[in-house]
């Protein structure tokens, strides 16, 4: 994680002593800037389970596409973890690539905690397994999804709440402790860490028990490996190629863009209207990395079609992006493939191929269909060349269009 609830690290020594003062300096989780907030004094404290799933594994990417895609992937994974909360945990904060949950309860249920951990873990790795089959992008983030790992830190103790604008946030020494424990001496990457306050008897007999000294004092905890849950992941079927029979049109051109940059422009719908002629509007799910099986809507001359992202086998030194539709008259299926191959670091060879399976008598329209593609596809290539020669960069475009 790049962010670790920074304000709590500074509260323990100074702010807890002044807890009942009227004004407290709080560092916000996003801006890390000082604010003055009113705090109503209270002597009430609740016992709560504190539960943090934490994603690790992405390195610090430099290339813009990898940075953008890593954000989208982490966002999807965090949403997945939230959706698999089945035990009534309350989400207190999204902290970079981790989630901070809590649940007010008078006693813990170690069996229920383990079941919750297992559910989130299996859902997390099912996503990664499926993504390996469905990904089309070869950027640093998409190519290293399999490196992602998930750990859990679980603690139990008294907490209080601090009012920040219209929301109440968990507050106090135990909140500090659970975040401190994200840095620990556990020697494996995927585990659940349970403090002795969660279940003293279970921790006492645990096989992997550790003691550590933090600035808040000594603490005993145990960890349990999660790797055995991988045997319960569902089977994910490989994506079939299903390339239509008739290759009715192909053309190629060299474009002055690096391989991954051109691939991003072609496969990311954010840029589609910059180069695809004849398309009036594109509707798609934003903040999601395009992958095999994804659908989007294209409005062309008041007609809506719904292409699906597909792929096919190409040479090892090539990338391919494809779209398929069954909505073209007299065809069973029409696929368009964009095959990219680097000529050098700054130049890419792009080949566009059109494949069709015809309905009965549809083959009679093959020549007319080829004529239409012979007109439209070169226009799109021309737009891509003009875009590249204008000095277009996806990073600069995103900065200009960012709300």
C-alpha positions as a Markdown table, in Angstrom:
| # | Residue | x | y | z |
|---|---|---|---|---|
| 1 | Unk | 0.0 | 0.0 | 0.0 |
| 2 | Unk | 1.1 | 3.5 | -0.7 |
| 3 | Unk | -1.1 | 5.0 | 2.1 |
| 4 | Unk | -1.6 | 3.8 | 5.6 |
| 5 | Unk | -4.0 | 5.9 | 7.5 |
| 6 | Unk | -1.3 | 8.4 | 8.1 |
| 7 | Unk | -3.2 | 10.6 | 10.5 |
| 8 | Unk | -3.5 | 7.9 | 13.1 |
| 9 | Unk | 0.2 | 7.3 | 13.4 |
| 10 | Unk | 0.6 | 10.9 | 14.7 |
| 11 | Unk | -2.5 | 10.9 | 16.9 |
| 12 | Unk | -1.5 | 8.2 | 19.4 |
| 13 | Unk | 1.2 | 10.0 | 21.4 |
| 14 | Unk | -0.3 | 13.5 | 21.3 |
| 15 | Unk | -3.9 | 13.6 | 20.4 |
| 16 | Unk | -5.2 | 10.8 | 22.7 |
| 17 | Unk | -4.0 | 12.8 | 25.7 |
| 18 | Unk | -6.1 | 15.7 | 24.5 |
| 19 | Unk | -9.0 | 13.7 | 23.4 |
| 20 | Unk | -11.7 | 15.7 | 25.1 |
| 21 | Unk | -10.5 | 19.1 | 23.9 |
| 22 | Unk | -12.9 | 21.0 | 21.9 |
| 23 | Unk | -10.8 | 21.1 | 18.7 |
| 24 | Unk | -8.6 | 18.4 | 17.4 |
| 25 | Unk | -6.2 | 18.7 | 14.5 |
| 26 | Unk | -7.0 | 15.9 | 12.1 |
| 27 | Unk | -5.1 | 14.9 | 9.0 |
| 28 | Unk | -7.5 | 13.8 | 6.3 |
| 29 | Unk | -7.0 | 10.5 | 4.6 |
| 30 | Unk | -6.9 | 12.0 | 1.1 |
| 31 | Unk | -5.2 | 15.4 | 1.3 |
| 32 | Unk | -3.0 | 14.9 | 4.4 |
| 33 | Unk | -3.8 | 18.5 | 5.3 |
| 34 | Unk | -4.6 | 19.9 | 8.7 |
| 35 | Unk | -8.2 | 20.8 | 9.5 |
| 36 | Unk | -10.0 | 22.0 | 12.7 |
| 37 | Unk | -12.9 | 19.8 | 13.6 |
| 38 | Unk | -15.4 | 20.0 | 16.5 |
| 39 | Unk | -15.5 | 16.9 | 18.6 |
| 40 | Unk | -18.3 | 16.4 | 21.1 |
| 41 | Unk | -16.8 | 14.9 | 24.3 |
| 42 | Unk | -18.2 | 11.4 | 25.1 |
| 43 | Unk | -17.3 | 8.7 | 27.5 |
| 44 | Unk | -19.0 | 6.0 | 25.4 |
| 45 | Unk | -16.8 | 3.4 | 23.8 |
| 46 | Unk | -17.9 | 0.4 | 21.7 |
| 47 | Unk | -16.2 | -2.9 | 21.2 |
| 48 | Unk | -15.7 | -3.6 | 17.5 |
| 49 | Unk | -14.1 | -6.0 | 15.1 |
| 50 | Unk | -11.6 | -4.2 | 13.0 |
| 51 | Unk | -11.0 | -5.9 | 9.6 |
| 52 | Unk | -8.6 | -4.8 | 6.8 |
| 53 | Unk | -8.2 | -6.6 | 3.5 |
| 54 | Unk | -5.1 | -5.3 | 1.8 |
| 55 | Unk | -4.0 | -5.8 | -1.9 |
| 56 | Unk | -0.3 | -5.9 | -2.8 |
| 57 | Unk | 1.7 | -6.7 | -5.8 |
| 58 | Unk | 1.6 | -3.9 | -8.3 |
| 59 | Unk | 4.9 | -2.1 | -8.7 |
| 60 | Unk | 5.4 | 1.6 | -9.4 |
| 61 | Unk | 4.6 | 1.9 | -13.1 |
| 62 | Unk | 6.1 | 4.6 | -15.3 |
| 63 | Unk | 4.2 | 4.1 | -18.5 |
| 64 | Unk | 0.9 | 6.0 | -18.6 |
| 65 | Unk | -1.3 | 3.1 | -19.8 |
| 66 | Unk | 0.0 | 0.8 | -17.0 |
| 67 | Unk | -0.7 | 3.5 | -14.4 |
| 68 | Unk | -4.3 | 4.0 | -15.6 |
| 69 | Unk | -5.0 | 0.3 | -16.0 |
| 70 | Unk | -3.6 | -0.5 | -12.5 |
| 71 | Unk | -6.0 | 2.0 | -11.0 |
| 72 | Unk | -9.0 | 0.5 | -12.8 |
| 73 | Unk | -8.0 | -3.0 | -11.8 |
| 74 | Unk | -7.6 | -2.1 | -8.1 |
| 75 | Unk | -10.9 | -0.3 | -8.2 |
| 76 | Unk | -12.7 | -3.4 | -9.6 |
| 77 | Unk | -11.0 | -5.6 | -7.0 |
| 78 | Unk | -12.0 | -3.3 | -4.1 |
| 79 | Unk | -15.6 | -3.2 | -5.3 |
| 80 | Unk | -15.5 | -7.0 | -5.5 |
| 81 | Unk | -14.3 | -7.3 | -1.9 |
| 82 | Unk | -17.0 | -4.9 | -0.8 |
| 83 | Unk | -19.6 | -6.9 | -2.7 |
| 84 | Unk | -18.4 | -10.1 | -0.9 |
| 85 | Unk | -18.9 | -8.7 | 2.6 |
| 86 | Unk | -21.5 | -11.1 | 4.0 |
| 87 | Unk | -21.1 | -10.6 | 7.7 |
| 88 | Unk | -22.4 | -7.0 | 8.1 |
| 89 | Unk | -19.0 | -5.3 | 8.2 |
| 90 | Unk | -19.3 | -1.5 | 7.9 |
| 91 | Unk | -16.9 | 0.2 | 5.5 |
| 92 | Unk | -15.1 | 3.0 | 7.3 |
| 93 | Unk | -12.6 | 4.0 | 4.6 |
| 94 | Unk | -11.1 | 3.1 | 1.3 |
| 95 | Unk | -7.4 | 3.5 | 1.9 |
| 96 | Unk | -5.5 | 3.3 | -1.4 |
| 97 | Unk | -5.4 | -0.4 | -2.2 |
| 98 | Unk | -7.0 | -1.5 | 1.1 |
| 99 | Unk | -10.4 | -1.4 | 2.8 |
| 100 | Unk | -11.0 | -0.6 | 6.5 |
| 101 | Unk | -14.1 | -2.3 | 7.9 |
| 102 | Unk | -15.4 | -2.4 | 11.4 |
| 103 | Unk | -18.3 | -4.1 | 13.1 |
| 104 | Unk | -19.7 | -3.3 | 16.5 |
| 105 | Unk | -20.2 | -6.5 | 18.5 |
| 106 | Unk | -19.8 | -7.7 | 22.0 |
| 107 | Unk | -17.9 | -10.8 | 21.2 |
| 108 | Unk | -16.1 | -12.3 | 18.2 |
| 109 | Unk | -16.9 | -15.4 | 16.2 |
| 110 | Unk | -13.6 | -16.8 | 14.8 |
| 111 | Unk | -15.4 | -19.2 | 12.5 |
| 112 | Unk | -17.4 | -16.4 | 10.9 |
| 113 | Unk | -14.3 | -14.4 | 10.5 |
| 114 | Unk | -12.5 | -17.2 | 8.7 |
| 115 | Unk | -15.5 | -17.8 | 6.5 |
| 116 | Unk | -15.6 | -14.1 | 5.6 |
| 117 | Unk | -11.9 | -14.1 | 4.8 |
| 118 | Unk | -12.3 | -17.2 | 2.6 |
| 119 | Unk | -15.2 | -15.7 | 0.7 |
| 120 | Unk | -13.3 | -12.5 | -0.2 |
| 121 | Unk | -10.1 | -14.4 | -1.0 |
| 122 | Unk | -11.8 | -16.9 | -3.3 |
| 123 | Unk | -13.6 | -14.1 | -5.1 |
| 124 | Unk | -10.4 | -12.1 | -5.4 |
| 125 | Unk | -8.4 | -15.0 | -7.0 |
| 126 | Unk | -11.3 | -16.0 | -9.2 |
| 127 | Unk | -11.2 | -12.5 | -10.7 |
| 128 | Unk | -7.5 | -12.8 | -11.3 |
| 129 | Unk | -7.8 | -16.2 | -12.9 |
| 130 | Unk | -10.6 | -15.0 | -15.2 |
| 131 | Unk | -8.7 | -11.8 | -16.0 |
| 132 | Unk | -5.7 | -13.8 | -17.2 |
| 133 | Unk | -8.0 | -15.4 | -19.9 |
| 134 | Unk | -9.9 | -12.2 | -20.7 |
| 135 | Unk | -7.2 | -9.6 | -20.9 |
| 136 | Unk | -6.3 | -8.1 | -24.2 |
| 137 | Unk | -3.8 | -5.4 | -23.1 |
| 138 | Unk | -0.2 | -6.2 | -22.6 |
| 139 | Unk | 0.8 | -3.2 | -20.5 |
| 140 | Unk | 2.8 | -3.7 | -17.3 |
| 141 | Unk | -0.4 | -3.7 | -15.1 |
| 142 | Unk | -2.5 | -6.1 | -17.2 |
| 143 | Unk | 0.5 | -8.4 | -17.7 |
| 144 | Unk | 1.3 | -8.6 | -14.0 |
| 145 | Unk | -2.2 | -9.1 | -12.5 |
| 146 | Unk | -1.2 | -12.6 | -11.5 |
| 147 | Unk | 1.3 | -11.1 | -9.1 |
| 148 | Unk | -1.4 | -9.5 | -7.0 |
| 149 | Unk | -1.9 | -10.9 | -3.5 |
| 150 | Unk | -4.3 | -10.4 | -0.7 |
| 151 | Unk | -3.8 | -10.4 | 3.1 |
| 152 | Unk | -6.1 | -9.6 | 6.0 |
| 153 | Unk | -5.4 | -8.0 | 9.4 |
| 154 | Unk | -8.0 | -8.5 | 12.0 |
| 155 | Unk | -8.1 | -7.0 | 15.5 |
| 156 | Unk | -10.7 | -6.5 | 18.2 |
| 157 | Unk | -11.1 | -3.8 | 20.9 |
| 158 | Unk | -12.8 | -0.7 | 22.1 |
| 159 | Unk | -13.2 | 2.2 | 19.6 |
| 160 | Unk | -14.9 | 5.6 | 19.7 |
| 161 | Unk | -16.1 | 7.7 | 16.8 |
| 162 | Unk | -15.1 | 11.1 | 15.6 |
| 163 | Unk | -17.5 | 13.2 | 13.5 |
| 164 | Unk | -16.0 | 14.5 | 10.2 |
| 165 | Unk | -18.6 | 16.6 | 8.4 |
| 166 | Unk | -21.6 | 14.2 | 7.9 |
| 167 | Unk | -19.9 | 11.0 | 8.8 |
| 168 | Unk | -18.6 | 9.2 | 11.9 |
| 169 | Unk | -15.2 | 7.6 | 11.7 |
| 170 | Unk | -13.7 | 4.9 | 14.0 |
| 171 | Unk | -11.2 | 6.5 | 16.3 |
| 172 | Unk | -8.8 | 5.5 | 19.1 |
| 173 | Unk | -5.8 | 3.4 | 20.0 |
| 174 | Unk | -7.2 | 0.2 | 18.6 |
| 175 | Unk | -7.7 | 1.8 | 15.2 |
| 176 | Unk | -4.0 | 2.8 | 15.3 |
| 177 | Unk | -3.0 | -0.8 | 16.3 |
| 178 | Unk | -4.8 | -2.5 | 13.4 |
| 179 | Unk | -3.2 | -0.2 | 10.9 |
| 180 | Unk | 0.3 | -0.6 | 12.5 |
| 181 | Unk | -0.1 | -4.3 | 12.1 |
| 182 | Unk | -0.2 | -4.0 | 8.3 |
| 183 | Unk | 3.6 | -3.9 | 8.6 |
| 184 | Unk | 4.6 | -7.1 | 10.4 |
| 185 | Unk | 7.0 | -10.0 | 10.4 |
| 186 | Unk | 4.7 | -12.6 | 8.7 |
| 187 | Unk | 7.0 | -14.4 | 6.2 |
| 188 | Unk | 4.4 | -15.2 | 3.6 |
| 189 | Unk | 2.4 | -12.8 | 1.2 |
| 190 | Unk | -1.2 | -14.2 | 1.6 |
| 191 | Unk | -2.5 | -14.7 | 5.1 |
| 192 | Unk | -5.0 | -13.6 | 7.7 |
| 193 | Unk | -3.4 | -12.0 | 10.8 |
| 194 | Unk | -5.4 | -12.4 | 14.0 |
| 195 | Unk | -4.5 | -10.6 | 17.2 |
| 196 | Unk | -5.0 | -12.3 | 20.6 |
| 197 | Unk | -7.8 | -9.9 | 21.3 |
| 198 | Unk | -9.8 | -11.5 | 18.5 |
| 199 | Unk | -9.8 | -14.9 | 20.2 |
| 200 | Unk | -7.2 | -15.6 | 23.0 |
| 201 | Unk | -7.8 | -19.3 | 23.1 |
| 202 | Unk | -7.5 | -19.7 | 19.3 |
| 203 | Unk | -4.3 | -17.7 | 19.2 |
| 204 | Unk | -2.8 | -19.5 | 22.2 |
| 205 | Unk | -2.9 | -22.9 | 20.3 |
| 206 | Unk | -2.1 | -21.4 | 16.9 |
| 207 | Unk | 0.7 | -23.0 | 15.0 |
| 208 | Unk | 2.1 | -19.7 | 13.6 |
| 209 | Unk | 2.2 | -17.4 | 16.6 |
| 210 | Unk | 4.4 | -14.3 | 16.8 |
| 211 | Unk | 5.1 | -11.5 | 19.3 |
| 212 | Unk | 6.0 | -8.0 | 18.2 |
| 213 | Unk | 6.9 | -4.7 | 19.7 |
| 214 | Unk | 5.4 | -1.6 | 18.3 |
| 215 | Unk | 5.4 | 2.0 | 19.6 |
| 216 | Unk | 2.1 | 1.2 | 21.4 |
| 217 | Unk | 3.6 | -1.8 | 23.2 |
| 218 | Unk | 3.9 | -5.5 | 22.8 |
| 219 | Unk | 1.3 | -7.5 | 21.0 |
| 220 | Unk | 0.8 | -11.2 | 20.3 |
| 221 | Unk | -0.8 | -12.4 | 17.1 |
| 222 | Unk | -1.1 | -15.5 | 14.9 |
| 223 | Unk | -1.2 | -15.8 | 11.1 |
| 224 | Unk | -2.9 | -18.4 | 8.9 |
| 225 | Unk | -1.9 | -19.1 | 5.3 |
| 226 | Unk | -4.7 | -18.7 | 2.7 |
| 227 | Unk | -3.0 | -20.6 | -0.1 |
| 228 | Unk | -5.1 | -23.8 | 0.5 |
| 229 | Unk | -8.2 | -21.9 | -0.6 |
| 230 | Unk | -6.9 | -21.7 | -4.2 |
| 231 | Unk | -7.9 | -25.4 | -4.6 |
| 232 | Unk | -11.5 | -24.2 | -4.4 |
| 233 | Unk | -11.3 | -21.7 | -7.3 |
| 234 | Unk | -13.8 | -22.5 | -10.0 |
| 235 | Unk | -12.6 | -23.7 | -13.4 |
| 236 | Unk | -12.4 | -20.9 | -16.0 |
| 237 | Unk | -12.9 | -22.0 | -19.6 |
| 238 | Unk | -10.4 | -20.6 | -22.2 |
| 239 | Unk | -11.8 | -18.0 | -24.6 |
| 240 | Unk | -12.4 | -19.6 | -28.0 |
| 241 | Unk | -11.1 | -17.9 | -31.1 |
| 242 | Unk | -14.1 | -18.6 | -33.4 |
| 243 | Unk | -12.7 | -16.7 | -36.3 |
| 244 | Unk | -15.3 | -16.5 | -39.1 |
| 245 | Unk | -14.5 | -18.3 | -42.3 |
| 246 | Unk | -14.3 | -15.6 | -45.0 |
| 247 | Unk | -11.5 | -13.0 | -44.9 |
| 248 | Unk | -13.2 | -10.4 | -47.1 |
| 249 | Unk | -10.7 | -7.5 | -46.6 |
| 250 | Unk | -7.3 | -6.8 | -45.2 |
| 251 | Unk | -5.0 | -3.7 | -45.3 |
| 252 | Unk | -1.9 | -2.5 | -43.4 |
| 253 | Unk | 0.0 | 0.7 | -42.7 |
| 254 | Unk | 2.8 | 2.0 | -40.5 |
| 255 | Unk | 1.9 | 4.4 | -37.8 |
| 256 | Unk | 4.3 | 6.7 | -35.8 |
| 257 | Unk | 3.3 | 5.5 | -32.4 |
| 258 | Unk | 4.9 | 3.0 | -29.9 |
| 259 | Unk | 3.2 | -0.4 | -29.9 |
| 260 | Unk | 1.4 | -0.1 | -26.5 |
| 261 | Unk | 0.4 | 3.5 | -27.1 |
| 262 | Unk | -1.3 | 2.6 | -30.5 |
| 263 | Unk | -2.9 | -0.5 | -28.9 |
| 264 | Unk | -4.4 | 1.7 | -26.1 |
| 265 | Unk | -5.8 | 4.2 | -28.6 |
| 266 | Unk | -7.5 | 1.4 | -30.6 |
| 267 | Unk | -8.8 | -0.7 | -27.7 |
| 268 | Unk | -9.8 | 2.0 | -25.2 |
| 269 | Unk | -13.2 | 3.5 | -26.1 |
| 270 | Unk | -12.2 | 6.8 | -24.6 |
| 271 | Unk | -10.3 | 7.5 | -27.9 |
| 272 | Unk | -12.6 | 5.8 | -30.4 |
| 273 | Unk | -14.3 | 8.9 | -31.7 |
| 274 | Unk | -10.9 | 10.5 | -32.4 |
| 275 | Unk | -10.2 | 8.1 | -35.3 |
| 276 | Unk | -13.3 | 5.9 | -36.2 |
| 277 | Unk | -15.2 | 7.6 | -39.0 |
| 278 | Unk | -18.9 | 7.2 | -39.2 |
| 279 | Unk | -19.5 | 6.5 | -35.5 |
| 280 | Unk | -21.7 | 9.2 | -33.9 |
| 281 | Unk | -21.6 | 7.9 | -30.3 |
| 282 | Unk | -20.0 | 5.2 | -28.2 |
| 283 | Unk | -21.5 | 4.0 | -24.9 |
| 284 | Unk | -19.4 | 1.8 | -22.6 |
| 285 | Unk | -18.5 | 1.2 | -19.0 |
| 286 | Unk | -16.0 | 3.8 | -18.0 |
| 287 | Unk | -13.3 | 3.1 | -15.4 |
| 288 | Unk | -13.0 | -0.5 | -16.6 |
| 289 | Unk | -10.2 | -2.0 | -18.6 |
| 290 | Unk | -11.6 | -3.4 | -21.9 |
| 291 | Unk | -11.4 | -7.2 | -22.0 |
| 292 | Unk | -12.6 | -10.2 | -23.9 |
| 293 | Unk | -16.4 | -10.5 | -23.7 |
| 294 | Unk | -17.0 | -6.9 | -22.9 |
| 295 | Unk | -19.8 | -5.2 | -24.9 |
| 296 | Unk | -20.2 | -1.6 | -26.0 |
| 297 | Unk | -22.8 | 0.3 | -28.0 |
| 298 | Unk | -22.0 | 2.2 | -31.2 |
| 299 | Unk | -24.5 | 4.6 | -32.8 |
| 300 | Unk | -24.0 | 4.7 | -36.6 |
| 301 | Unk | -26.5 | 6.6 | -38.7 |
| 302 | Unk | -29.3 | 6.3 | -36.0 |
| 303 | Unk | -28.6 | 2.5 | -35.8 |
| 304 | Unk | -27.2 | 0.9 | -32.7 |
| 305 | Unk | -25.0 | -2.1 | -32.8 |
| 306 | Unk | -23.4 | -3.9 | -29.8 |
| 307 | Unk | -20.0 | -5.2 | -30.6 |
| 308 | Unk | -18.2 | -7.7 | -28.3 |
| 309 | Unk | -14.5 | -7.6 | -27.6 |
| 310 | Unk | -12.8 | -10.7 | -29.0 |
| 311 | Unk | -9.3 | -12.0 | -29.8 |
| 312 | Unk | -7.5 | -14.6 | -32.0 |
| 313 | Unk | -4.1 | -16.3 | -32.1 |
| 314 | Unk | -1.3 | -14.2 | -33.5 |
| 315 | Unk | 2.5 | -14.4 | -33.5 |
| 316 | Unk | 4.4 | -13.9 | -30.2 |
| 317 | Unk | 5.7 | -10.6 | -31.3 |
| 318 | Unk | 2.2 | -9.3 | -32.2 |
| 319 | Unk | -0.7 | -7.9 | -30.3 |
| 320 | Unk | -4.3 | -8.3 | -31.4 |
| 321 | Unk | -7.6 | -6.5 | -30.6 |
| 322 | Unk | -10.9 | -7.6 | -32.1 |
| 323 | Unk | -14.6 | -6.8 | -32.1 |
| 324 | Unk | -17.4 | -9.1 | -33.2 |
| 325 | Unk | -21.1 | -8.5 | -34.0 |
| 326 | Unk | -24.0 | -10.6 | -35.2 |
| 327 | Unk | -26.1 | -7.5 | -36.1 |
| 328 | Unk | -25.0 | -6.9 | -39.7 |
| 329 | Unk | -27.6 | -7.9 | -42.2 |
| 330 | Unk | -27.1 | -11.2 | -44.1 |
| 331 | Unk | -24.2 | -12.3 | -41.8 |
| 332 | Unk | -24.1 | -14.7 | -38.9 |
| 333 | Unk | -21.0 | -13.0 | -37.5 |
| 334 | Unk | -18.6 | -10.2 | -38.5 |
| 335 | Unk | -15.3 | -9.8 | -36.8 |
| 336 | Unk | -12.7 | -7.0 | -37.3 |
| 337 | Unk | -9.2 | -7.6 | -36.0 |
| 338 | Unk | -6.4 | -5.0 | -35.4 |
| 339 | Unk | -3.0 | -6.8 | -35.5 |
| 340 | Unk | -0.1 | -4.7 | -34.2 |
| 341 | Unk | 3.6 | -5.4 | -34.5 |
| 342 | Unk | 6.5 | -3.1 | -33.5 |
| 343 | Unk | 8.7 | -1.9 | -36.3 |
| 344 | Unk | 10.9 | 0.0 | -33.8 |
| 345 | Unk | 10.4 | 1.8 | -30.4 |
| 346 | Unk | 8.4 | 4.6 | -32.0 |
| 347 | Unk | 6.7 | 3.0 | -34.9 |
| 348 | Unk | 4.1 | 0.2 | -35.3 |
| 349 | Unk | 2.8 | -1.8 | -38.2 |
| 350 | Unk | -1.0 | -2.0 | -38.0 |
| 351 | Unk | -3.0 | -4.6 | -40.0 |
| 352 | Unk | -6.8 | -4.5 | -40.1 |
| 353 | Unk | -8.6 | -7.7 | -41.1 |
| 354 | Unk | -12.3 | -8.3 | -41.7 |
| 355 | Unk | -13.7 | -11.8 | -41.3 |
| 356 | Unk | -17.4 | -12.8 | -42.0 |
| 357 | Unk | -19.6 | -15.9 | -41.7 |
| 358 | Unk | -22.6 | -15.4 | -44.1 |
| 359 | Unk | -26.2 | -16.4 | -43.8 |
| 360 | Unk | -27.7 | -18.3 | -46.7 |
| 361 | Unk | -27.4 | -16.2 | -49.9 |
| 362 | Unk | -25.5 | -13.6 | -47.9 |
| 363 | Unk | -22.4 | -14.6 | -49.7 |
| 364 | Unk | -23.9 | -12.9 | -52.8 |
| 365 | Unk | -23.2 | -9.6 | -51.0 |
| 366 | Unk | -19.5 | -10.4 | -50.3 |
| 367 | Unk | -18.3 | -8.1 | -53.1 |
| 368 | Unk | -20.5 | -5.1 | -52.0 |
| 369 | Unk | -19.4 | -5.6 | -48.3 |
| 370 | Unk | -15.8 | -5.7 | -49.3 |
| 371 | Unk | -16.2 | -2.5 | -51.3 |
| 372 | Unk | -17.7 | -0.7 | -48.2 |
| 373 | Unk | -14.8 | -1.8 | -46.0 |
| 374 | Unk | -12.3 | -0.8 | -48.7 |
| 375 | Unk | -13.7 | 2.7 | -48.3 |
| 376 | Unk | -14.1 | 3.0 | -44.5 |
| 377 | Unk | -11.1 | 1.1 | -43.1 |
| 378 | Unk | -8.5 | 3.3 | -45.0 |
| 379 | Unk | -10.2 | 6.4 | -43.7 |
| 380 | Unk | -9.8 | 5.1 | -40.2 |
| 381 | Unk | -6.2 | 4.4 | -40.8 |
| 382 | Unk | -5.7 | 7.8 | -42.2 |
| 383 | Unk | -7.2 | 9.3 | -39.1 |
| 384 | Unk | -4.9 | 7.2 | -36.9 |
| 385 | Unk | -1.9 | 8.4 | -38.9 |
| 386 | Unk | -3.0 | 12.1 | -38.6 |
| 387 | Unk | -3.5 | 11.6 | -34.9 |
| 388 | Unk | -0.1 | 10.1 | -34.4 |
| 389 | Unk | 1.6 | 12.8 | -36.5 |
| 390 | Unk | -0.1 | 15.5 | -34.6 |
| 391 | Unk | 1.9 | 14.4 | -31.5 |
| 392 | Unk | -1.1 | 13.0 | -29.7 |
| 393 | Unk | -0.4 | 11.4 | -26.3 |
| 394 | Unk | -3.0 | 9.5 | -24.3 |
| 395 | Unk | -1.6 | 10.9 | -21.1 |
| 396 | Unk | -2.0 | 14.5 | -22.2 |
| 397 | Unk | -5.5 | 13.8 | -23.6 |
| 398 | Unk | -6.6 | 12.3 | -20.2 |
| 399 | Unk | -5.3 | 15.4 | -18.3 |
| 400 | Unk | -7.2 | 17.7 | -20.6 |
| 401 | Unk | -10.5 | 15.8 | -20.4 |
| 402 | Unk | -10.2 | 14.9 | -16.7 |
| 403 | Unk | -13.1 | 16.6 | -14.8 |
